[in-house]
Amino acid sequence: MFKNKRKLYIISAIIFTLVLASSYTFFENRELKHDLKKEKQQSQMLEAGNDFKQMVTFYKQKYQDGKPNISGYKMMMESRKLAKQFAKESDGRFKEEWGRFLVRESIKKDIDPYIVYELLRIETGNQFDPKAVGPQTKYGRAYGMAQFMENTAPWISEMAGLEYKSKEQLFDPYYSIQLAIVYLDYLDAKYDDWDKALTAYHRGIYGMEKYLQEKGHANSWYAEEIQQKAKEQELIAVTDR
């Protein structure tokens, strides 16, 4: 009887020890995973910061000898024509004065104005609301017509040669449009591929690279819709001439 009890105690002790060791290993692994995830996030943030610094350097080098020489008359006529088209297509939600500014700034950077317009349309859900605020994410919210986040807006502003003080500036349609054009100009130069550039605008640079690895291409629904709608807008312009 005594021996049986002793065996039972020994077996119970062994089981308890194994359970305790297993629990310790579980919590240790969970803590290790948490630390690795935190280190990865910090590394990505550091890489992103370096990448944004490269953007600023790229932009300063690109325009150190001045902006491209564009005919003032041609720019004025083109901006008026497309501004009216954008205002009509949006049922007046995208104001003509915004369109004129968008076209002038796009031409200066040799960016397709239709691409910029369609990007703003999809970012605001067809509303073109300068006060738009995106949903809460783990990275924060996006603000304004071009939907920039507080952690990226300062870098893009510096690249554009604009002062940035607070997120309230992102609600200014002209400010927001200019940041969108500058960022698109950088992404276009970086990738020379509109699928990659637009997917990077939507998902972030590292999000685009992850998407590319998973899918084998960067032709996301976002990039496809913007380019398709831009072609349709251009066709309308040609037809109306």
N, C-alpha and C positions, 0 to 999 in steps of 0.2 A: 504493500500500500504506500509506504513511505517512498520507495523507489519510483513508483509510478508518478507520485506527486512531484518528485524531484525532476523526473524526465519532462513532465508537463511544464514546470517552471523554466527549465532550460530551453524547451522548444518555444515557449512564449517569449522568453528573452531574445532568442534569435530572431523571431518574427518581428518583434518590436524594433530591434536594431536594424533589420533590413528595411522596414517601413520608414524609420527615421532617416536612414541613409538615402533612401529613394526620395523622400520629401526634400531633403537637403539638396540633392542633385537637381531636383525639379526647380526649386527656387533659385539655385545657383545658375542654372541654364537660362531661366527666365530673366534673371538680372543681367547675365552676360549678353543675351539677345537685346535687352533694353539698352545696354551700354553701346553695343555695336550699332544699333539703329540710331542712337544719338550721335555717335561719331560720324556715321554716314551722312546724316542731315547736316552736321556742322561742316563736313567736307564739301558737300554740295553747295552750301551757302557760300563757302570760301571760293569755290570754283566759279559760282555765279557772280560773285563780287569781282573776281579777276576778269571774267568775261565782259562785264559791264565796263570795266576800266579800259579794256581793249576796244570797246565800242567808241568811247570818248576819243581815244587815240586815233582810231580809224577815221572818225569824222573830222577831227582837226587837221589830219594829214590830207584828207580828200579835198578840203576846201581852203587850204592855206594860201593858195594862189587866186582865190576868189571863186565866185559861183559861175556856172556856165553862162555864156552869153546868149540870151534869148531875146528875140524881137519883142519889144514892148507892145507893139500893135497886135502882133499875132497872139500873144498871151492874153491881151485884153479881149479880143474877139472870141477866142476859144473859151475863155472863162465865162463870158456872158452866155454863149450858146449852151454849154454844158450845165451851167447853173440853172438855167430855165428848164432844161430836161430833167435834172435831178429834182427840182421843186415840183414839177408836174408829176413825175413818176411816184413821188412820195406823198402826193395829195397835199402838198404845202408843208409837210412836217419838217422837211429839210429845206431851210430858208435859202433864197437865192444868194443872199450876201455870204452865207456859209459856203455855198457852191463856188462862187467866184474866188473866194480865198483858197478853197481846197484845190481848185484847178491851177491857180497861179503857183502855189507851193509845190504841187505835184510836178508841174512842168519844170520848175527849177531843179528838182531832184531827179528828173527823168523817170518818174514813177507814173504808171497808168492811173489817171484820175478815177476811172471806172472801178479799178481794184480798191482804191481807198474808200470810195462811196459805198461799195457793196460790203466792205469790211465794217464800216460804221453801221450800216443797215442791220447786218446780222448780229453785231455786238449789242445793239439796243432793241433787238426783237422787232424790227421794222418801225420803231417809234421815233428814232433820232432824238431821244430825250437827253439834253445836255446834263440833266440832274440825275441821270440813271445811276443806281447803286446795285451792284451785283450781289448774289447770295453769299452768305458767310461760308468761308472755306478754312482749312487749317492754316492757310497762308494769309488770311484776312479777306477783305472785300475789294472789289474793283469799282472804280468811280469814273463818271463822266461818259461822254459819247464814245470814246475809244477804249473805255474800260481798263484803265491802268491801275495797278495796285500801288500802295504806299511804299513798298520796298523796291519798286522798279522805276517809278516816276522820277525820283531825283536824278538817277543816272541818265535817263533819256533826256531830261531837261537840260542837264549839263552838256550833253552831246549836241543838243539843239541850240545851245548858247542862250538858254532862257533861265531866268531865276525861278527857283522853286522854294516856297516857304511852307505851304500846307496843302493838304488834299483838296481844299476848297477851290484851288486854282484849276483842278481837273474838271470842274463843272463849267468852266469857260469854254464854249464850243471851239473858239479859234485856237486856244491853247491846246485843247485836246486833239484837234485835227492836226495841228503842227507836230505834236509828239508822235501821233500815229504815222505820219509821213516820214519823219526822221527815223523811227524804228524800222519801218518797212524798207527804207533805203538801206539801212545797215544790214538787215536780214537778206535783202536781195543781193547785196554785194558779197555777203558772207557765203551764201549757198549757190547763187546764180541759178536758182530753181524755185519757182513760185510755190510748188507743192510743199517743199521744205520750209520756205520762208513763212508762208501763211500758217502752216501747222505749228511752227515754232512760236508765232505770234499768239496762237490760241492756247497751246499747251505749255509754252515755255521752251527754251532751247533744249534742256535736258529731257523734257517731256517728249519733244519731237524725236530726239535720238532714241529714246526708249520705244516709242511707237514704230520707228524705222526698224529697230531690231526685232520687234515682235511681228510686224506685218511684212517686212521686206521691202516696203515702199513708204513714202510720206504723203500719199494721196488720200488724206483724210476727208471726211464729209465736209468739213469746214473749208478746206482749200478748194475742193471740187465745186462747192456751191458758189463761193465767191467768184471763182474764175468763170464759171458757166454764166452767172448772172451778169458779170462784166461784159462778156461777149454779146449777150442779148442787148444790153444797153448800147453797146457800140453799133450793133446792127440797126437799132432804132435811130441812132444819130445819122447813120449813112442813108437810111431810107427817107428820112425827113429832109435831106438836102435837096 
